[in-house]
Amino acid sequence: MRYIDPIFKTVQTKPIIRMSQITTHILDTSLGKPAEGVNIKLQQMHHDGWKTIAEGNTNSDGRIADLLTKETILPSGAYRMFFDTKSYFTTQNLPVFYPEVGIVFTVFDDSHYHIPLLLNPFGYSTYRGS
């Protein structure tokens, strides 16, 4: 990939580093740190409902490095990232108001889609990350 260096105004070549097309990062905003050990299912909408196509648990940085293989490109369509928040908060002996979080999003093309989750025992938020 080529780009213009903003400081030196020269054309540079940037290596293309391919990662999983779908990534996530969970931050526990009540603790101010990543949420480790959260089970996540990536699901695809089919004519007869949601089908799980990938699954994993977040690492100590609150991420799953290889939810999909680097070679996997998803077709356009509706997808859902399903977070098992009940198990996460139960292991901390905290009340569970939202036992699960399902974030539905659309894949339009072969771009990278980052689905972050900001989480606490009584609320959550998401946005399209980079």
Secondary structure, 3 states (H helix, E strand, C coil): CEEECCCCCCEEECCCCCCCCEEEEEEECCCCEECCCCEEEEEEEECCEEEEEEEEECCCCCECCCCCCCCCCCCCEEEEEEECHHHHHHCCCCCCCCCCEEEEEEECCCCCEEEEEEEECCEEEECCEC
